[in-house]
C-alpha cells in the first residue's frame, strides 16, 4: 500500500498473508502522487472473477456512511472490462421511518436509519461501527433473532461506535458489556417498530380484503347476468343492468341503457368506486360477446328474451358501431328481431334443447357467443318473493371463532357475510391468495343460495350452489 504523507513524501506499507507484522518504509519517487494505491499479488483463482462492478457494490455497502460523512470520491477502474465505476453509497428501499425514539446509552448514542418496505427475504438491518459495516444482518446475532428484526419488513442499519470488534477481523463483535449495552439500548426501538409493522400488516390485510371483495362482487355480477333473471333476481342486478331507455326509442339495440350499466350496484360499495367516468373506463374495441342468460329454462309454448353483451379486452361494455345477427344453430324454436341486440325466443310445443348463436361485428372485428335454452314441460317450483328488500351484493367481514364449527353466516340487517377466520378451512385456504379467494366465493355461494332459495329441498339447494359456483369462478 503506497500513500503520500503530509510531508509530500511517499511511504509504502507491506503486509503478508498469515503474518500479523507489517513494515513501513519510504518509497523513492520523483513526485508524490495524491491518494492511496493498493497492490495485491498474487491473486487466487477465485479472486480473479471479482469484477470492478462487484467491487463497486461491495464498497457501496461496506463504507456507506463513511463515504457520505467524508464526501470522499471512490472510482473503481476495471482495465479488463475497460470500464470505470463510481462508488455511490447504497440507497435503501421503502419508506423512511421518522419520529423513532432517541437511543442514548452510557457508552454513546446509537444512530438509526430504518426504512419500512414490503415483506421480503432480502430485507435486513445491518450493524455498523463508525460508518463501517460489521454485521450484514442483525438477526445473525442470537439476541436479535426475533421480532421485529426477523419479520423482514425493515431495511437500513444501526451504527454503534462503542461495540468491540473481534480481533483480527471486522466482521464480528465481542459479546461483552458493550454488547449488553447495545441490546438494552435497542429495547425502546424494538417496541416502536413492532407497533409500526403491526399497523403495516393491518393495512395490507385491509387492502387485500378490498381487492378480494371487488373481485368477488365483479364475478358474481357477471355470473348473475349469465343466469336466468327470473331465477336469480336476488339483488336487483338484472333490473338495474337491463333498465330500458325512457326516451321511447324503438330500436331494440338500445334496450340496454349505458348509464344504468355504469352505475354502482346497491349494497356494499367497492373501494375506489367513483361515479365520474375515468379515462380508462371508456371501452376499447370489441373483443368478446356473451349471451345473457347463457343458460335458461323456458316452458313449452312460452317466450324467452335473450340479450347480447359485447365486451372489450378489459370486459368493459362496447356500445358503438355494432351489428348483431342471431341464429338458431340447433334444436327447435324460433327467433324474432334477429338483427337487434335483444331477441325473443319462441319455444315450440315439444321439449328439447336449443342452441342459439349471436354474431357481433364492429367494423373488421367479429365475435361470436352462444347460449343454451332448455324447453321443458314443467318448471321448478316458483318461490315466494323474499321478505328482505334487495340491498345489493353483500360485503364480508371476519369474526374469529376457532372453537366453533360454522364457516360463515349471513347478517341480513347489515347485508354482510360474516366469515369465521378461525375455522380450520379458512386457515388452510389462507396459504395462498387464489385459494383464499375461491374459498370466499364458495362461502358467498352457500350463503346466497341458502338465503334466497329458502324452502327448497337439500338436493335442489346443492344443484343451485353448483350452478352459481361454476358461473362465478369462471370470472375470477
PAKELUM-609621 format. One record per residue (C-alpha): residue number from 1; x, y, z. Coordinates in nm, 4 decimals. Layout:
! PAKELUM-609621
> num|px|py|pz
> NUM|X|Y|Z
...
END
This chain:
! PAKELUM-609621
> num|px|py|pz
> 1|0.0000|0.0000|0.0000
> 2|0.1533|0.3318|-0.1122
> 3|0.0345|0.6703|0.0155
> 4|0.1729|1.0237|0.0306
> 5|0.2045|1.1835|0.3723
> 6|0.1684|1.5422|0.4876
> 7|0.5404|1.5972|0.4133
> 8|0.4742|1.5175|0.0438
> 9|0.6856|1.2042|0.0708
> 10|0.5557|0.8639|-0.0394
> 11|0.5530|0.5790|0.2120
> 12|0.4960|0.2138|0.1479
> 13|0.3424|-0.0437|0.3832
> 14|0.3911|-0.4157|0.3126
> 15|0.1781|-0.6940|0.4652
> 16|0.1832|-1.0672|0.4050
> 17|-0.0910|-1.3274|0.4421
> 18|-0.0641|-1.5213|0.7660
> 19|0.1826|-1.2757|0.9193
> 20|0.0416|-1.0177|1.1674
> 21|0.3501|-0.7974|1.1265
> 22|0.3924|-0.5185|0.8734
> 23|0.6685|-0.2815|0.7660
> 24|0.6582|0.0850|0.6631
> 25|0.9361|0.2430|0.4625
> 26|0.9838|0.5477|0.2388
> 27|0.9364|0.4843|-0.1327
> 28|1.1661|0.6510|-0.3818
> 29|0.9572|0.8553|-0.6243
> 30|1.0273|1.1693|-0.8164
> 31|0.6906|1.3235|-0.7332
> 32|0.4426|1.2255|-0.4604
> 33|0.1049|1.1241|-0.6050
> 34|-0.2141|1.2148|-0.4203
> 35|-0.4295|0.9290|-0.2997
> 36|-0.3573|0.5723|-0.1988
> 37|-0.2520|0.2852|-0.4206
> 38|-0.3123|-0.0756|-0.3145
> 39|-0.1442|-0.3608|-0.4995
> 40|-0.2370|-0.7228|-0.4248
> 41|-0.0364|-1.0093|-0.5703
> 42|-0.0586|-1.2892|-0.6465
> 43|-0.4358|-1.3268|-0.6925
> 44|-0.6108|-1.6551|-0.6149
> 45|-0.8217|-1.8163|-0.8827
> 46|-1.1474|-1.7246|-0.7092
> 47|-1.0444|-1.3609|-0.6746
> 48|-0.9783|-1.3312|-1.0466
> 49|-1.3561|-1.3453|-1.1067
> 50|-1.4036|-1.0330|-0.8943
> 51|-1.5040|-0.7614|-1.1408
> 52|-1.4967|-0.3871|-1.0972
> 53|-1.8754|-0.3765|-1.0746
> 54|-1.8767|-0.6252|-0.7854
> 55|-1.6110|-0.4220|-0.6057
> 56|-1.8313|-0.1151|-0.6510
> 57|-2.1332|-0.2925|-0.4945
> 58|-1.9199|-0.4177|-0.2051
> 59|-1.7690|-0.0790|-0.1188
> 60|-2.1065|0.0965|-0.1554
> 61|-2.2486|-0.1268|0.1187
> 62|-1.9417|-0.1650|0.3394
> 63|-1.8445|0.2029|0.3575
> 64|-2.1866|0.3613|0.3059
> 65|-2.1903|0.6060|0.5970
> 66|-1.8156|0.6741|0.5876
> 67|-1.8421|0.7787|0.2212
> 68|-2.1403|1.0028|0.2950
> 69|-1.9765|1.1611|0.6020
> 70|-1.6370|1.2352|0.4490
> 71|-1.7558|1.3175|0.0980
> 72|-1.4714|1.1135|-0.0478
> 73|-1.4999|1.0049|-0.4107
> 74|-1.4062|0.6474|-0.4980
> 75|-1.3656|0.5307|-0.8560
> 76|-1.3063|0.1688|-0.9491
> 77|-1.1139|0.1291|-1.2761
> 78|-1.1641|-0.2116|-1.4345
> 79|-0.8934|-0.2388|-1.7011
> 80|-1.0049|-0.5865|-1.8007
> 81|-1.3578|-0.4695|-1.8894
> 82|-1.2315|-0.1224|-1.9854
> 83|-1.4888|0.0417|-1.7614
> 84|-1.4816|0.2827|-1.4700
> 85|-1.7314|0.2742|-1.1823
> 86|-1.8106|0.5476|-0.9310
> 87|-1.8871|0.4129|-0.5841
> 88|-2.2153|0.5627|-0.4633
> 89|-2.3460|0.4933|-0.1110
> 90|-2.6103|0.2253|-0.1140
> 91|-2.9682|0.3517|-0.1275
> 92|-3.2322|0.1719|0.0765
> 93|-3.5824|0.0940|-0.0464
> 94|-3.9102|0.1671|0.1256
> 95|-4.0443|0.4486|0.3428
> 96|-3.8031|0.6229|0.5779
> 97|-3.9264|0.5929|0.9372
> 98|-3.9372|0.9191|1.1283
> 99|-4.0130|1.0005|1.4922
> 100|-3.8295|0.6974|1.6241
> 101|-3.7078|0.7099|1.9851
> 102|-3.3612|0.8528|2.0518
> 103|-3.1237|0.5808|2.1634
> 104|-2.8841|0.7188|2.4254
> 105|-2.6672|0.4865|2.6323
> 106|-2.3926|0.5318|2.8883
> 107|-2.1317|0.4418|2.6245
> 108|-2.2681|0.6650|2.3490
> 109|-2.5607|0.7227|2.1159
> 110|-2.6890|0.4690|1.8630
> 111|-2.7595|0.6120|1.5190
> 112|-3.0559|0.4545|1.3380
> 113|-3.1684|0.4781|0.9772
> 114|-3.4543|0.2402|0.9034
> 115|-3.6933|0.2028|0.6105
> 116|-4.0272|0.0204|0.6094
> 117|-4.0594|-0.1946|0.2987
> 118|-4.2845|-0.4744|0.1783
> 119|-4.2099|-0.8178|0.3299
> 120|-3.9196|-0.9827|0.1504
> 121|-3.6415|-1.2221|0.2409
> 122|-3.3893|-0.9714|0.1076
> 123|-3.4825|-0.7106|0.3705
> 124|-3.2385|-0.6892|0.6596
> 125|-3.0888|-0.4403|0.9043
> 126|-2.7105|-0.4141|0.9263
> 127|-2.4909|-0.3143|1.2200
> 128|-2.2254|-0.0502|1.1588
> 129|-1.9389|0.0800|1.3710
> 130|-1.8282|0.4355|1.2903
> 131|-1.9608|0.4137|0.9356
> 132|-1.8193|0.0686|0.8520
> 133|-2.0391|-0.2374|0.8350
> 134|-1.9520|-0.5135|1.0808
> 135|-2.2670|-0.7350|1.0636
> 136|-2.4592|-0.7845|0.7389
> 137|-2.7801|-0.8994|0.9042
> 138|-2.8657|-0.8187|1.2645
> 139|-3.0550|-1.1468|1.3027
> 140|-2.7220|-1.3343|1.2803
> 141|-2.6757|-1.2306|1.6425
> 142|-2.8681|-1.4646|1.8716
> 143|-3.0204|-1.1869|2.0782
> 144|-3.1752|-1.0204|1.7708
> 145|-3.3127|-1.3322|1.6020
> 146|-3.6662|-1.2204|1.6926
> 147|-3.9263|-0.9566|1.6121
> 148|-3.9061|-0.7008|1.4698
> 149|-3.5720|-0.7794|1.3064
> 150|-3.6676|-1.1210|1.1657
> 151|-4.0046|-1.0089|1.0263
> 152|-3.8287|-0.8941|0.7065
> 153|-4.0146|-0.5635|0.6808
> 154|-3.7152|-0.3405|0.7545
> 155|-3.4136|-0.2141|0.5634
> 156|-3.1399|0.0108|0.6940
> 157|-2.8695|0.0000|0.9568
> 158|-2.7735|0.0817|1.3135
> 159|-2.4431|0.2498|1.3979
> 160|-2.2988|0.1881|1.7441
> 161|-1.9482|0.3304|1.7812
> 162|-1.8869|0.1610|2.1182
> 163|-1.9152|-0.2066|2.0181
> 164|-1.5964|-0.4137|2.0363
> 165|-1.4775|-0.5874|1.7200
> 166|-1.3419|-0.9380|1.7112
> 167|-0.9590|-0.9284|1.6967
> 168|-0.8141|-0.9863|1.3513
> 169|-1.1410|-0.9155|1.1706
> 170|-1.4079|-0.6511|1.1485
> 171|-1.6994|-0.8804|1.0601
> 172|-1.7879|-0.9768|1.4141
> 173|-1.8288|-0.8274|1.7616
> 174|-1.7412|-0.9404|2.1120
> 175|-2.0229|-1.0342|2.3494
> 176|-1.9060|-0.8108|2.6308
> 177|-2.0584|-0.5308|2.8402
> 178|-2.0726|-0.3046|2.5332
> 179|-2.2812|-0.5662|2.3561
> 180|-2.5189|-0.5853|2.6550
> 181|-2.5486|-0.2067|2.6475
> 182|-2.6422|-0.2283|2.2799
> 183|-2.9126|-0.4880|2.3490
> 184|-3.0624|-0.2847|2.6327
> 185|-3.0475|0.0401|2.4383
> 186|-3.2463|-0.1056|2.1454
> 187|-3.5437|-0.2185|2.3559
> 188|-3.7488|0.1053|2.3197
> 189|-3.6847|0.0989|1.9449
> 190|-3.7972|-0.2632|1.9150
> 191|-4.1312|-0.1932|2.0832
> 192|-4.1950|0.1020|1.8490
> 193|-4.1018|-0.0984|1.5392
> 194|-4.3356|-0.3830|1.6349
> 195|-4.6240|-0.1325|1.6517
> 196|-4.5340|0.0112|1.3107
> 197|-4.5092|-0.3313|1.1477
> 198|-4.8402|-0.4429|1.3012
> 199|-5.0076|-0.1334|1.1576
> 200|-4.8492|-0.2064|0.8196
> 201|-4.9787|-0.5634|0.8310
> 202|-5.3303|-0.4492|0.9144
> 203|-5.3205|-0.2032|0.6247
> 204|-5.2038|-0.4779|0.3881
> 205|-5.4802|-0.7107|0.5070
> 206|-5.7424|-0.4393|0.4609
> 207|-5.6140|-0.3645|0.1115
> 208|-5.6188|-0.7351|0.0233
> 209|-5.9722|-0.7653|0.1616
> 210|-6.0880|-0.4713|-0.0505
> 211|-5.9330|-0.6216|-0.3612
> 212|-6.0867|-0.9615|-0.2870
> 213|-6.4282|-0.8064|-0.2251
> 214|-6.4064|-0.6195|-0.5544
> 215|-6.3089|-0.9393|-0.7400
> 216|-6.5851|-1.1428|-0.5738
> 217|-6.8571|-0.8871|-0.6426
> 218|-6.7460|-0.8473|-1.0030
> 219|-6.7502|-1.2258|-1.0539
> 220|-7.0977|-1.2601|-0.9018
> 221|-7.2356|-0.9773|-1.1135
> 222|-7.1071|-1.1439|-1.4279
> 223|-7.2461|-1.4791|-1.3123
> 224|-7.5899|-1.3351|-1.2319
> 225|-7.6052|-1.1678|-1.5719
> 226|-7.5379|-1.5047|-1.7367
> 227|-7.8066|-1.6877|-1.5353
> 228|-8.1858|-1.6613|-1.5831
> 229|-8.3199|-1.3392|-1.4372
> 230|-8.6428|-1.4959|-1.3155
> 231|-8.4488|-1.7453|-1.1044
> 232|-8.1643|-1.5213|-0.9859
> 233|-8.3268|-1.1857|-0.9158
> 234|-8.1856|-1.1628|-0.5647
> 235|-8.0150|-0.8282|-0.5627
> 236|-8.1854|-0.6348|-0.8402
> 237|-7.8848|-0.6949|-1.0659
> 238|-8.0885|-0.7625|-1.3781
> 239|-8.3348|-0.4843|-1.3095
> 240|-8.0560|-0.2270|-1.2939
> 241|-7.8397|-0.3711|-1.5709
> 242|-8.1255|-0.4076|-1.8208
> 243|-8.3194|-0.0937|-1.7425
> 244|-8.4999|0.0167|-2.0606
> 245|-8.4351|0.3568|-2.2137
> 246|-8.7026|0.6041|-2.1128
> 247|-8.6960|0.8145|-2.4298
> 248|-8.9299|0.5795|-2.6129
> 249|-8.6771|0.4668|-2.8734
> 250|-8.7980|0.1724|-3.0757
> 251|-8.4540|0.0406|-3.1639
> 252|-8.4085|-0.2900|-2.9901
> 253|-8.0345|-0.2489|-2.9827
> 254|-8.0868|0.0471|-2.7473
> 255|-8.2652|-0.1577|-2.4827
> 256|-7.9530|-0.1665|-2.2708
> 257|-7.9081|0.1698|-2.1101
> 258|-7.5346|0.2503|-2.0908
> 259|-7.5656|0.4755|-1.7878
> 260|-7.7506|0.2043|-1.5988
> 261|-7.4678|-0.0339|-1.6718
> 262|-7.2130|0.2078|-1.5313
> 263|-7.3983|0.2942|-1.2111
> 264|-7.2659|0.1332|-0.8954
> 265|-7.4770|-0.1518|-0.7694
> 266|-7.6571|-0.1136|-0.4367
> 267|-7.5263|-0.2630|-0.1184
> 268|-7.1616|-0.2751|-0.0149
> 269|-6.9737|-0.0244|-0.2231
> 270|-6.6499|-0.1268|-0.3815
> 271|-6.3330|0.0600|-0.2803
> 272|-6.2298|0.3351|-0.5165
> 273|-6.5746|0.3428|-0.6730
> 274|-6.6291|0.6785|-0.8395
> 275|-6.9410|0.7897|-1.0202
> 276|-6.7372|1.0052|-1.2547
> 277|-6.6217|0.8143|-1.5583
> 278|-6.2439|0.7975|-1.5762
> 279|-6.0397|0.7891|-1.8943
> 280|-5.9571|0.4202|-1.8617
> 281|-6.3259|0.3319|-1.8151
> 282|-6.4126|0.4048|-2.1772
> 283|-6.4475|0.0843|-2.3746
> 284|-6.1917|-0.0194|-2.6320
> 285|-6.2501|-0.2237|-2.9487
> 286|-6.4736|-0.5294|-2.9461
> 287|-6.3065|-0.8395|-2.8033
> 288|-6.5833|-1.0825|-2.6964
> 289|-6.9588|-1.1222|-2.6663
> 290|-7.1679|-1.3049|-2.4056
> 291|-7.5302|-1.4200|-2.4341
> 292|-7.7383|-1.3323|-2.1274
> 293|-7.8622|-1.5623|-1.9927
> 294|-7.6166|-1.8122|-2.1308
> 295|-7.8275|-2.0991|-1.9954
> 296|-8.2013|-2.0729|-1.9315
> 297|-8.5176|-2.2850|-1.8992
> 298|-8.8497|-2.1978|-2.0623
> 299|-9.1859|-2.3719|-2.0638
> 300|-9.3178|-2.5161|-2.3910
> 301|-9.5052|-2.2575|-2.5952
> 302|-9.3656|-1.9657|-2.3906
> 303|-9.1167|-1.6935|-2.4844
> 304|-8.7755|-1.6006|-2.3526
> 305|-8.5788|-1.2799|-2.4050
> 306|-8.2057|-1.3118|-2.4790
> 307|-7.9527|-1.0318|-2.4931
> 308|-7.6006|-0.9929|-2.6303
> 309|-7.3395|-0.8261|-2.4091
> 310|-7.0407|-0.7117|-2.6199
> 311|-6.7164|-0.6552|-2.4237
> 312|-6.3665|-0.5221|-2.4858
> 313|-6.0472|-0.6902|-2.3675
> 314|-6.0917|-0.5485|-2.0153
> 315|-6.4546|-0.6711|-2.0031
> 316|-6.5991|-0.3212|-2.0405
> 317|-6.9229|-0.2977|-2.2396
> 318|-6.8849|-0.1883|-2.6007
> 319|-7.1661|0.0293|-2.7347
> 320|-7.0628|0.1893|-3.0654
> 321|-7.0629|0.0692|-3.4307
> 322|-7.2117|-0.2714|-3.3566
> 323|-7.4004|-0.5060|-3.5886
> 324|-7.5896|-0.8069|-3.4494
> 325|-7.7054|-1.1271|-3.6121
> 326|-7.8845|-1.4072|-3.4245
> 327|-7.9406|-1.7596|-3.5480
> 328|-8.0797|-2.0836|-3.4130
> 329|-7.7941|-2.3272|-3.4584
> 330|-7.9531|-2.6404|-3.3153
> 331|-8.2866|-2.7516|-3.1748
> 332|-8.6482|-2.6378|-3.2105
> 333|-8.7865|-2.2870|-3.1683
> 334|-8.7844|-1.9514|-3.3453
> 335|-8.6140|-1.6146|-3.3042
> 336|-8.7562|-1.2696|-3.3662
> 337|-8.5690|-0.9454|-3.4407
> 338|-8.2511|-1.1326|-3.5312
> 339|-8.0608|-0.8104|-3.6113
> 340|-8.1187|-0.6463|-3.2728
> 341|-7.9173|-0.6632|-2.9553
> 342|-8.2088|-0.8326|-2.7746
> 343|-8.4183|-1.1098|-2.9340
> 344|-8.7167|-1.3168|-2.8276
> 345|-8.7003|-1.6951|-2.8361
> 346|-9.0343|-1.8650|-2.9156
> 347|-9.0400|-2.2086|-2.7571
> 348|-9.2016|-2.4970|-2.9521
> 349|-9.4775|-2.7185|-2.8207
> 350|-9.2395|-3.0052|-2.7530
> 351|-8.9499|-3.0234|-2.5059
> 352|-8.5968|-3.0013|-2.6353
> 353|-8.2590|-2.8255|-2.6146
> 354|-8.1927|-2.5282|-2.8416
> 355|-7.8558|-2.3694|-2.9104
> 356|-7.8586|-2.0010|-3.0010
> 357|-7.5681|-1.8111|-3.1564
> 358|-7.5125|-1.4376|-3.1898
> 359|-7.2534|-1.2790|-3.4184
> 360|-7.1426|-0.9227|-3.3379
> 361|-6.9413|-0.7158|-3.5829
> 362|-6.7598|-0.3909|-3.5139
> 363|-6.6002|-0.2826|-3.8383
> 364|-6.3402|-0.5548|-3.9121
> 365|-6.3743|-0.7303|-3.5749
> 366|-6.6193|-1.0213|-3.5483
> 367|-6.7067|-1.2055|-3.2244
> 368|-6.9403|-1.4975|-3.1632
> 369|-7.1295|-1.6034|-2.8491
> 370|-7.3624|-1.8932|-2.7782
> 371|-7.6362|-1.9749|-2.5302
> 372|-7.8471|-2.2778|-2.4412
> 373|-8.2244|-2.2752|-2.3953
> 374|-8.3899|-2.5777|-2.2347
> 375|-8.7571|-2.6208|-2.3326
> 376|-8.9340|-2.8153|-2.0589
> 377|-9.2872|-2.9312|-1.9825
> 378|-9.2564|-2.8288|-1.6173
> 379|-9.0535|-2.5640|-1.4401
> 380|-8.9162|-2.5672|-1.0885
> 381|-9.1485|-2.4550|-0.8164
> 382|-9.1517|-2.0758|-0.8048
> 383|-9.0500|-1.9339|-0.4711
> 384|-9.2422|-1.6663|-0.2908
> 385|-9.0868|-1.3197|-0.3010
> 386|-8.8328|-1.2648|-0.0270
> 387|-8.9375|-1.0538|0.2682
> 388|-8.5994|-0.8817|0.2753
> 389|-8.5663|-0.5886|0.0331
> 390|-8.2893|-0.6057|-0.2259
> 391|-7.9791|-0.4367|-0.0855
> 392|-7.7170|-0.5218|-0.3445
> 393|-7.4383|-0.7732|-0.3339
> 394|-7.3258|-0.8131|0.0278
> 395|-6.9829|-0.7397|0.1635
> 396|-6.7984|-0.9590|0.4095
> 397|-6.6272|-0.9238|0.7439
> 398|-6.4271|-1.1523|0.9708
> 399|-6.5093|-1.2905|1.3123
> 400|-6.2594|-1.5132|1.4858
> 401|-6.4240|-1.8173|1.6431
> 402|-6.1678|-2.1009|1.6359
> 403|-6.3647|-2.3219|1.8743
> 404|-6.6846|-2.3207|1.6661
> 405|-6.7737|-2.5246|1.3578
> 406|-6.9575|-2.2641|1.1475
> 407|-6.7705|-2.1288|0.8479
> 408|-6.9907|-1.8320|0.7620
> 409|-7.3295|-1.6762|0.8302
> 410|-7.5403|-1.4064|0.6647
> 411|-7.6121|-1.0914|0.8670
> 412|-7.9292|-0.9728|0.6926
> 413|-7.9583|-0.6413|0.8753
> 414|-7.6094|-0.5256|0.7798
> 415|-7.6123|-0.7116|0.4452
> 416|-7.2720|-0.8667|0.5115
> 417|-7.1447|-1.2229|0.5217
> 418|-6.9588|-1.2957|0.8454
> 419|-6.6658|-1.5321|0.7825
> 420|-6.5106|-1.7336|1.0624
> 421|-6.1382|-1.6689|1.0093
> 422|-6.0569|-1.9032|1.2978
> 423|-6.2016|-2.2088|1.1222
> 424|-5.9520|-2.4712|1.0126
> 425|-6.0667|-2.4438|0.6497
> 426|-6.0010|-2.0685|0.6443
> 427|-5.6563|-2.1226|0.7940
> 428|-5.5860|-2.3844|0.5273
> 429|-5.7121|-2.1591|0.2456
> 430|-5.5062|-1.8625|0.3659
> 431|-5.1858|-2.0284|0.2461
> 432|-5.2278|-1.8681|-0.0959
> 433|-5.4243|-1.5741|-0.2277
> 434|-5.6006|-1.7656|-0.5065
> 435|-5.7089|-2.0482|-0.2756
> 436|-5.8430|-1.7986|-0.0219
> 437|-6.0368|-1.6176|-0.2960
> 438|-6.2015|-1.9395|-0.4167
> 439|-6.2888|-2.0325|-0.0580
> 440|-6.4613|-1.6971|-0.0030
> 441|-6.6517|-1.7382|-0.3306
> 442|-6.7847|-2.0752|-0.2176
> 443|-6.8940|-1.9263|0.1135
> 444|-7.0695|-1.6483|-0.0774
> 445|-7.2467|-1.9016|-0.2995
> 446|-7.3523|-2.1072|0.0028
> 447|-7.4999|-1.8136|0.1912
> 448|-7.6736|-1.6584|-0.1099
> 449|-7.8324|-1.9855|-0.2182
> 450|-7.9489|-2.0707|0.1335
> 451|-8.0871|-1.7212|0.1867
> 452|-8.2654|-1.6751|-0.1435
> 453|-8.3831|-2.0318|-0.2125
> 454|-8.5147|-2.0960|0.1366
> 455|-8.7632|-2.3812|0.1411
> 456|-8.6166|-2.5892|-0.1416
> 457|-8.5092|-2.9478|-0.0730
> 458|-8.1434|-3.0118|0.0028
> 459|-8.0702|-3.1684|-0.3360
> 460|-8.2049|-2.8637|-0.5229
> 461|-8.0065|-2.6283|-0.2982
> 462|-7.6910|-2.8193|-0.3852
> 463|-7.7771|-2.8011|-0.7551
> 464|-7.8183|-2.4244|-0.7288
> 465|-7.4892|-2.3875|-0.5447
> 466|-7.3013|-2.5883|-0.8076
> 467|-7.4584|-2.3795|-1.0845
> 468|-7.3753|-2.0468|-0.9210
> 469|-7.0212|-2.1505|-0.8195
> 470|-6.9453|-2.2687|-1.1718
> 471|-7.0527|-1.9415|-1.3323
> 472|-6.8826|-1.7290|-1.0688
> 473|-6.5413|-1.8971|-1.0667
> 474|-6.5293|-1.8573|-1.4435
> 475|-6.4958|-1.4797|-1.3971
> 476|-6.2446|-1.4768|-1.1094
END
